[in-house]
Amino acid sequence: MEKVTLESIVEAVNDLPSLPHVVIKIMELTEDPNATAQNINEVLNQDQGMTAKVLRLANSAFYGFPRRISTVTDATIFLGFKTVRSIVMAASVSDLLSKEMEGYALAQGELWKHSQCVAIAARLVAKNCKCFTLDVAYTAALLHDIGKVVLNSNMKQAYHEVIALVESDHLPFTEAEERIFGFNHAAVGAKIAEKWNLPPDLVEAIAFHHNPDQAEINRQLTSIVHIADVICLSMGMGIGIDGMLYPLSPQAMQVINFSEKDVDNTISQLVDLFVDQQSF
């Protein structure tokens, strides 16, 4: 198989995603202290498909708002700017993450389900430990596996090599990817996040979500994403070929002071939420 480089993956893959203009504008507005709910409404109304997805997610059980949210303005007022920003990000990547990932043995929609599960779990974990902004944790977790979208086509060719290495050398899946490609899906995901001009701590959380001990900028955020990922894999959400091959980092648990009991409580909360399919 022809050797690929990380730069060639990021630069040459034709369908490398870019953030829609509407999403970039919403991210700018939600950082602007003078922006209003009406400003956000005006921008989102430029994209009816995005608006419909945002409202569907805003009305899911996850946000638990007692009455139906029927407009973007209402969503912004009731849920807040930061929550709307994370919902807009979810709406914008849902199609991208819903594609079949043949190289990772994930059926259509499975990577989206897994990503949304990890995002929701990360928000719950962050809330529990009171140590990080909930919506940043949600967004970092939502995008943690975005590198799989780009690496998928290469994985189709190298699939058997990677699996053989995992089984023969008892390696975690990312290490096998590294030996075959020279990098793994987490590193590719971090490159995409950089292209999207996302904050450095968010880029780092994507890069090290399987190796949270390597994080330096924000160990808490990376630990939250790592723990949320392992929790969702343990629940069988979007396992694919690499799902059961990741250990839970004891150091990550210590960094955010998270216990086994906290893990069990998070799983119970997730089970209740996933009865509601609108979350996906």
MARTI-397153 format. One record per residue: x, y, z of N, C-alpha, C in turn; residue in three letters. Coordinates in steps of 0.05 Angstrom, whole numbers, plus 5000, padded with zeros to 4 digits. Example, Ala and Ser with C-alpha at 12.3 -4.5 7.8 and 13.67 -1.06 7.14 Angstrom:
REM residues 2
n.px;n.py;n.pz;ca.px;ca.py;ca.pz;c.px;c.py;c.pz;code
5264;4886;5156;5246;4910;5156;5264;4934;5156;Ala
5257;4955;5142;5273;4979;5143;5258;5001;5157;Ser
END
This chain:
REM residues 280
n.px;n.py;n.pz;ca.px;ca.py;ca.pz;c.px;c.py;c.pz;code
5017;4976;5000;5000;5000;5000;5018;5025;5000;Met
5011;5044;4983;5026;5069;4982;5025;5084;5008;Glu
5049;5093;5017;5051;5107;5043;5038;5135;5041;Lys
5021;5140;5060;5008;5167;5061;5021;5183;5083;Val
5020;5209;5081;5030;5226;5102;5006;5242;5114;Thr
5010;5251;5138;4988;5266;5151;4982;5291;5136;Leu
5002;5305;5126;4997;5329;5110;4983;5323;5085;Glu
4990;5301;5071;4976;5294;5046;4947;5287;5051;Ser
4942;5275;5074;4914;5269;5082;4898;5294;5085;Ile
4909;5313;5100;4895;5337;5106;4892;5355;5082;Val
4913;5357;5066;4912;5376;5043;4899;5364;5018;Glu
4903;5338;5014;4895;5327;4988;4867;5314;4987;Ala
4857;5306;5010;4831;5293;5010;4810;5313;5000;Val
4797;5308;4978;4779;5327;4965;4755;5334;4982;Asn
4745;5314;4997;4721;5320;5012;4727;5327;5041;Asp
4751;5338;5046;4757;5348;5073;4736;5369;5080;Leu
4722;5365;5102;4700;5384;5109;4710;5411;5117;Pro
4694;5431;5111;4699;5458;5122;4674;5467;5135;Ser
4677;5484;5155;4653;5494;5169;4637;5512;5152;Leu
4610;5509;5151;4593;5527;5135;4596;5556;5145;Pro
4592;5575;5127;4594;5603;5134;4575;5610;5157;His
4551;5598;5157;4531;5604;5178;4542;5596;5206;Val
4556;5574;5207;4567;5564;5232;4589;5583;5242;Val
4606;5591;5224;4628;5610;5231;4616;5636;5242;Ile
4595;5645;5229;4583;5670;5237;4570;5667;5265;Lys
4557;5644;5269;4544;5639;5296;4565;5638;5318;Ile
4588;5626;5312;4610;5624;5332;4620;5652;5338;Met
4622;5669;5318;4630;5697;5323;4610;5712;5339;Glu
4584;5709;5332;4563;5723;5346;4561;5715;5376;Leu
4564;5689;5381;4561;5680;5409;4585;5689;5426;Thr
4606;5699;5414;4629;5710;5429;4626;5741;5432;Glu
4607;5752;5417;4603;5781;5417;4584;5790;5439;Asp
4594;5805;5459;4576;5813;5481;4553;5831;5473;Pro
4555;5843;5449;4533;5861;5440;4512;5846;5422;Asn
4518;5821;5416;4499;5806;5398;4473;5800;5413;Ala
4452;5797;5398;4425;5791;5409;4415;5765;5398;Thr
4394;5754;5410;4381;5730;5401;4371;5734;5372;Ala
4362;5758;5367;4351;5765;5340;4374;5763;5319;Gln
4398;5772;5326;4421;5770;5308;4426;5741;5300;Asn
4425;5723;5320;4430;5695;5315;4407;5683;5298;Ile
4383;5691;5303;4360;5683;5288;4363;5691;5258;Asn
4372;5715;5254;4375;5725;5226;4396;5709;5211;Glu
4418;5703;5224;4439;5687;5210;4429;5659;5204;Val
4418;5646;5224;4409;5618;5220;4387;5615;5200;Leu
4370;5636;5198;4348;5635;5178;4358;5634;5149;Asn
4384;5640;5145;4395;5638;5118;4397;5608;5109;Gln
4396;5590;5128;4398;5562;5122;4375;5547;5136;Asp
4355;5542;5120;4330;5529;5132;4335;5501;5142;Gln
4352;5486;5127;4359;5458;5136;4372;5458;5163;Gly
4391;5477;5166;4405;5479;5191;4386;5487;5214;Met
4369;5506;5208;4349;5516;5227;4332;5493;5237;Thr
4322;5476;5219;4305;5453;5226;4320;5434;5245;Ala
4346;5428;5238;4362;5410;5255;4367;5422;5283;Lys
4372;5448;5283;4377;5462;5309;4353;5460;5327;Val
4329;5465;5316;4305;5464;5332;4298;5435;5341;Leu
4304;5416;5324;4300;5388;5331;4317;5380;5355;Arg
4343;5388;5354;4361;5382;5376;4354;5397;5401;Leu
4346;5423;5397;4338;5439;5421;4315;5428;5436;Ala
4297;5413;5421;4273;5401;5434;4278;5373;5443;Asn
4302;5363;5442;4307;5335;5451;4307;5335;5481;Ser
4303;5311;5492;4301;5307;5521;4327;5316;5535;Ala
4349;5316;5521;4375;5323;5532;4374;5350;5545;Phe
4361;5369;5532;4360;5397;5542;4336;5400;5561;Tyr
4317;5382;5560;4296;5381;5580;4280;5406;5584;Gly
4276;5422;5563;4261;5446;5567;4231;5439;5568;Phe
4216;5450;5587;4189;5441;5593;4168;5446;5570;Pro
4173;5467;5554;4153;5471;5532;4167;5472;5505;Arg
4153;5468;5484;4164;5466;5458;4178;5492;5449;Arg
4202;5489;5439;4217;5512;5428;4212;5513;5398;Ile
4199;5535;5389;4191;5535;5361;4207;5554;5343;Ser
4224;5571;5355;4240;5590;5339;4268;5590;5350;Thr
4287;5598;5332;4315;5601;5340;4318;5622;5362;Val
4302;5644;5360;4303;5665;5380;4296;5653;5408;Thr
4274;5637;5409;4267;5624;5434;4289;5606;5444;Asp
4301;5590;5426;4322;5572;5434;4345;5587;5447;Ala
4352;5610;5434;4375;5626;5444;4368;5638;5471;Thr
4344;5648;5475;4336;5660;5500;4334;5639;5522;Ile
4321;5617;5516;4316;5596;5537;4341;5580;5544;Phe
4357;5573;5523;4380;5555;5528;4406;5570;5531;Leu
4408;5594;5521;4432;5610;5523;4450;5609;5499;Gly
4466;5629;5496;4483;5632;5472;4502;5608;5468;Phe
4515;5600;5490;4536;5579;5488;4523;5552;5481;Lys
4500;5546;5492;4486;5521;5486;4477;5521;5456;Thr
4467;5544;5447;4459;5546;5419;4483;5542;5401;Val
4506;5553;5409;4530;5549;5393;4537;5520;5390;Arg
4535;5505;5412;4542;5476;5410;4521;5461;5394;Ser
4496;5469;5396;4475;5456;5380;4479;5461;5350;Ile
4487;5486;5343;4492;5493;5315;4516;5476;5304;Val
4536;5473;5321;4559;5456;5313;4550;5428;5308;Met
4533;5417;5326;4523;5390;5322;4507;5387;5297;Ala
4489;5407;5292;4473;5407;5268;4490;5407;5242;Ala
4512;5422;5244;4529;5426;5220;4545;5401;5213;Ser
4552;5385;5233;4569;5361;5227;4553;5335;5227;Val
4526;5337;5232;4511;5312;5234;4511;5296;5207;Ser
4509;5310;5185;4509;5295;5159;4536;5282;5154;Asp
4557;5297;5160;4585;5288;5156;4590;5263;5173;Leu
4580;5263;5198;4585;5241;5216;4565;5218;5212;Leu
4544;5223;5196;4524;5202;5192;4531;5183;5169;Ser
4552;5189;5154;4559;5172;5131;4568;5144;5141;Lys
4566;5125;5123;4576;5098;5130;4607;5100;5131;Glu
4618;5088;5152;4648;5087;5155;4657;5059;5151;Met
4658;5051;5126;4664;5022;5120;4691;5014;5131;Glu
4711;5033;5129;4737;5027;5139;4739;5021;5169;Gly
4719;5031;5183;4718;5027;5212;4695;5009;5221;Tyr
4683;4996;5201;4660;4977;5206;4637;4991;5221;Ala
4632;5016;5213;4609;5030;5225;4588;5035;5204;Leu
4564;5025;5209;4542;5029;5191;4534;5058;5189;Ala
4517;5065;5169;4508;5092;5166;4494;5101;5192;Gln
4502;5125;5201;4490;5136;5225;4504;5128;5252;Gly
4520;5108;5251;4532;5098;5276;4553;5117;5288;Glu
4569;5129;5270;4589;5148;5281;4576;5173;5292;Leu
4554;5181;5280;4539;5204;5290;4527;5197;5318;Trp
4515;5173;5320;4504;5165;5346;4526;5164;5367;Lys
4548;5153;5360;4570;5151;5379;4580;5179;5387;His
4584;5196;5367;4594;5223;5373;4575;5239;5390;Ser
4549;5237;5384;4529;5251;5400;4527;5239;5428;Gln
4530;5213;5431;4530;5200;5457;4553;5210;5474;Cys
4577;5211;5461;4601;5221;5476;4598;5250;5483;Val
4586;5266;5465;4582;5295;5471;4564;5299;5495;Ala
4542;5284;5495;4522;5286;5517;4535;5276;5543;Ile
4550;5254;5541;4564;5243;5565;4584;5263;5576;Ala
4599;5276;5557;4619;5295;5566;4607;5318;5581;Ala
4583;5327;5572;4569;5349;5585;4561;5340;5614;Arg
4552;5315;5616;4544;5304;5642;4568;5301;5661;Leu
4591;5292;5650;4615;5288;5665;4625;5316;5675;Val
4625;5335;5657;4635;5362;5664;4617;5375;5685;Ala
4591;5370;5683;4572;5380;5703;4577;5368;5730;Lys
4582;5342;5730;4587;5327;5755;4612;5337;5769;Asn
4633;5342;5754;4658;5349;5768;4661;5379;5771;Cys
4642;5394;5759;4642;5424;5762;4669;5436;5754;Lys
4682;5424;5734;4709;5433;5729;4713;5444;5701;Cys
4692;5444;5685;4696;5455;5658;4670;5464;5646;Phe
4673;5483;5627;4650;5494;5613;4635;5472;5598;Thr
4610;5468;5604;4594;5446;5593;4594;5445;5563;Leu
4591;5468;5550;4587;5469;5521;4613;5465;5506;Asp
4636;5473;5519;4662;5467;5506;4667;5437;5508;Val
4660;5425;5531;4663;5396;5534;4646;5381;5513;Ala
4621;5390;5509;4603;5379;5490;4615;5380;5462;Tyr
4625;5403;5454;4636;5407;5426;4661;5390;5422;Thr
4679;5391;5441;4704;5375;5438;4697;5345;5435;Ala
4678;5335;5451;4670;5307;5450;4655;5301;5424;Ala
4638;5320;5415;4624;5316;5390;4643;5311;5367;Leu
4665;5324;5367;4684;5323;5344;4707;5304;5348;Leu
4707;5289;5370;4731;5273;5377;4739;5253;5356;His
4720;5242;5341;4726;5222;5321;4724;5232;5292;Asp
4724;5259;5289;4721;5270;5262;4742;5261;5243;Ile
4766;5254;5253;4787;5244;5236;4780;5218;5222;Gly
4762;5203;5233;4753;5178;5219;4740;5183;5192;Lys
4727;5207;5191;4713;5214;5165;4733;5216;5143;Val
4757;5227;5149;4778;5231;5129;4794;5206;5125;Val
4800;5192;5146;4817;5168;5144;4802;5143;5133;Leu
4776;5145;5132;4759;5122;5125;4768;5109;5099;Asn
4773;5125;5078;4779;5113;5052;4806;5098;5053;Ser
4826;5109;5068;4851;5095;5071;4848;5070;5088;Asn
4830;5071;5108;4826;5048;5125;4814;5025;5109;Met
4798;5031;5089;4786;5010;5073;4808;4992;5061;Lys
4831;5005;5053;4853;4990;5041;4870;4976;5063;Gln
4873;4990;5085;4892;4980;5106;4878;4964;5128;Ala
4852;4962;5126;4835;4950;5147;4847;4924;5157;Tyr
4853;4905;5139;4862;4879;5148;4890;4880;5161;His
4907;4898;5151;4933;4902;5163;4931;4912;5192;Glu
4914;4932;5196;4911;4943;5222;4900;4923;5242;Val
4879;4908;5233;4867;4888;5251;4886;4866;5257;Ile
4902;4857;5237;4922;4836;5242;4942;4845;5263;Ala
4950;4870;5261;4970;4881;5280;4958;4883;5309;Leu
4933;4891;5310;4919;4893;5336;4918;4865;5349;Val
4911;4845;5333;4908;4818;5344;4935;4804;5350;Glu
4955;4808;5333;4981;4794;5337;4997;4807;5359;Ser
4996;4834;5361;5013;4847;5381;4997;4858;5405;Asp
4971;4852;5405;4953;4861;5427;4956;4891;5432;His
4954;4906;5410;4958;4935;5411;4931;4949;5413;Leu
4930;4973;5426;4906;4989;5422;4904;4997;5393;Pro
4879;5002;5384;4874;5007;5355;4890;5031;5345;Phe
4892;5053;5360;4906;5077;5351;4935;5071;5346;Thr
4947;5054;5363;4976;5047;5359;4980;5031;5333;Glu
4960;5014;5327;4962;4999;5302;4960;5018;5278;Ala
4941;5037;5280;4938;5057;5259;4965;5072;5255;Glu
4978;5079;5277;5003;5094;5276;5025;5077;5262;Glu
5026;5052;5268;5047;5035;5256;5042;5032;5226;Arg
5017;5030;5218;5011;5027;5189;5013;5053;5174;Ile
5002;5074;5185;5001;5100;5171;5023;5120;5179;Phe
5032;5117;5204;5050;5138;5215;5035;5158;5232;Gly
5008;5155;5234;4991;5173;5250;4965;5158;5255;Phe
4947;5170;5272;4922;5157;5277;4898;5176;5272;Asn
4874;5166;5275;4850;5182;5269;4848;5207;5287;His
4859;5204;5312;4857;5227;5330;4875;5250;5320;Ala
4898;5243;5310;4917;5264;5299;4904;5277;5275;Ala
4891;5262;5258;4878;5273;5234;4855;5291;5243;Val
4840;5283;5263;4818;5299;5273;4828;5326;5284;Gly
4851;5325;5297;4863;5350;5308;4870;5369;5285;Ala
4880;5358;5263;4887;5374;5240;4862;5388;5228;Lys
4840;5373;5227;4815;5385;5217;4806;5408;5236;Ile
4808;5402;5262;4800;5423;5282;4817;5448;5279;Ala
4843;5444;5273;4860;5467;5268;4851;5483;5243;Glu
4845;5468;5222;4835;5481;5197;4810;5497;5203;Lys
4794;5488;5221;4769;5501;5228;4773;5524;5248;Trp
4798;5529;5255;4805;5551;5274;4792;5547;5301;Asn
4790;5522;5310;4778;5517;5337;4800;5522;5358;Leu
4792;5528;5383;4812;5535;5403;4832;5513;5408;Pro
4857;5520;5416;4878;5500;5421;4871;5478;5440;Pro
4856;5484;5462;4850;5463;5481;4830;5443;5469;Asp
4813;5452;5451;4794;5434;5438;4809;5416;5417;Leu
4828;5428;5403;4845;5413;5384;4860;5391;5400;Val
4871;5398;5423;4886;5379;5439;4868;5357;5449;Glu
4844;5363;5457;4825;5342;5468;4819;5322;5446;Ala
4817;5331;5421;4812;5312;5399;4837;5295;5394;Ile
4861;5309;5394;4886;5295;5389;4892;5273;5409;Ala
4886;5278;5434;4894;5259;5455;4870;5245;5470;Phe
4847;5243;5456;4825;5231;5470;4829;5202;5478;His
4848;5188;5465;4855;5161;5473;4879;5161;5492;His
4894;5183;5493;4919;5185;5509;4918;5211;5526;Asn
4898;5213;5544;4894;5239;5558;4918;5247;5575;Pro
4936;5228;5582;4959;5235;5598;4979;5252;5583;Asp
4976;5253;5556;4995;5269;5540;4986;5298;5537;Gln
4962;5305;5547;4952;5332;5544;4968;5351;5562;Ala
4973;5375;5552;4988;5395;5567;4972;5421;5570;Glu
4957;5429;5550;4943;5455;5550;4920;5453;5570;Ile
4904;5432;5568;4880;5430;5586;4875;5400;5591;Asn
4887;5390;5612;4884;5361;5619;4856;5354;5627;Arg
4842;5374;5639;4814;5369;5648;4796;5363;5624;Gln
4798;5380;5604;4780;5377;5581;4786;5351;5566;Leu
4812;5345;5562;4819;5320;5549;4810;5295;5565;Thr
4813;5297;5591;4804;5275;5609;4774;5271;5607;Ser
4759;5293;5606;4730;5291;5604;4722;5276;5579;Ile
4734;5284;5556;4727;5272;5530;4735;5243;5530;Val
4758;5236;5541;4767;5209;5543;4748;5191;5559;His
4740;5201;5582;4723;5185;5600;4695;5182;5587;Ile
4685;5203;5574;4659;5202;5561;4660;5181;5538;Ala
4682;5181;5523;4685;5162;5501;4684;5133;5511;Asp
4700;5128;5531;4701;5100;5542;4674;5092;5553;Val
4660;5111;5567;4633;5105;5577;4614;5096;5555;Ile
4614;5112;5533;4596;5105;5510;4603;5080;5496;Cys
4629;5074;5494;4638;5049;5482;4629;5025;5500;Leu
4631;5029;5526;4623;5008;5545;4593;5002;5543;Ser
4578;5023;5534;4549;5019;5531;4542;5008;5503;Met
4563;5004;5486;4558;4993;5460;4549;5013;5439;Gly
4554;5039;5444;4546;5060;5425;4567;5065;5404;Met
4563;5054;5380;4582;5059;5358;4609;5046;5362;Gly
4608;5020;5367;4633;5006;5374;4651;5003;5349;Ile
4641;4994;5326;4658;4990;5303;4680;4969;5309;Gly
4702;4971;5293;4723;4951;5296;4742;4958;5319;Ile
4742;4983;5328;4762;4991;5348;4750;4995;5376;Asp
4725;4989;5379;4710;4998;5403;4719;4987;5429;Gly
4725;4961;5431;4731;4950;5457;4760;4948;5464;Met
4776;4964;5449;4805;4961;5451;4818;4984;5465;Leu
4803;5000;5480;4813;5024;5493;4810;5021;5523;Tyr
4832;5023;5538;4829;5022;5568;4822;5050;5578;Pro
4809;5051;5601;4802;5076;5614;4827;5085;5630;Leu
4835;5110;5626;4859;5120;5639;4853;5127;5669;Ser
4867;5114;5687;4863;5120;5716;4871;5149;5722;Pro
4892;5159;5707;4901;5187;5711;4879;5206;5704;Gln
4864;5200;5682;4843;5218;5673;4821;5220;5695;Ala
4816;5197;5707;4796;5196;5729;4805;5214;5752;Met
4832;5213;5758;4843;5229;5780;4842;5258;5774;Gln
4849;5265;5749;4851;5294;5741;4824;5308;5746;Val
4802;5295;5741;4776;5309;5746;4762;5298;5771;Ile
4777;5281;5786;4765;5270;5811;4739;5256;5806;Asn
4740;5237;5787;4716;5222;5779;4719;5193;5789;Phe
4698;5183;5801;4699;5156;5813;4683;5136;5796;Ser
4687;5110;5803;4672;5089;5790;4642;5093;5794;Glu
4634;5103;5818;4606;5109;5823;4596;5131;5804;Lys
4613;5151;5799;4606;5172;5781;4601;5161;5753;Asp
4618;5142;5745;4615;5129;5719;4588;5115;5717;Val
4581;5100;5738;4555;5086;5739;4531;5106;5737;Asp
4534;5128;5752;4512;5148;5752;4509;5160;5724;Asn
4531;5165;5711;4531;5177;5684;4517;5158;5664;Thr
4524;5132;5666;4511;5112;5649;4481;5111;5654;Ile
4472;5113;5679;4443;5113;5685;4429;5137;5673;Ser
4442;5160;5675;4430;5184;5663;4428;5182;5632;Gln
4449;5170;5620;4450;5167;5591;4428;5148;5582;Leu
4424;5126;5596;4404;5107;5589;4376;5120;5588;Val
4371;5137;5608;4345;5152;5609;4342;5171;5585;Asp
4364;5184;5578;4363;5204;5556;4360;5190;5529;Leu
4372;5167;5526;4372;5154;5499;4346;5141;5491;Phe
4327;5141;5510;4300;5133;5503;4289;5152;5482;Val
4298;5177;5484;4289;5199;5465;4307;5199;5441;Asp
4297;5190;5418;4313;5188;5394;4320;5216;5382;Gln
4306;5237;5390;4311;5263;5379;4340;5273;5385;Gln
4352;5262;5406;4379;5269;5412;4397;5262;5389;Ser
4388;5244;5372;4405;5235;5349;4394;5245;5323;Phe
END
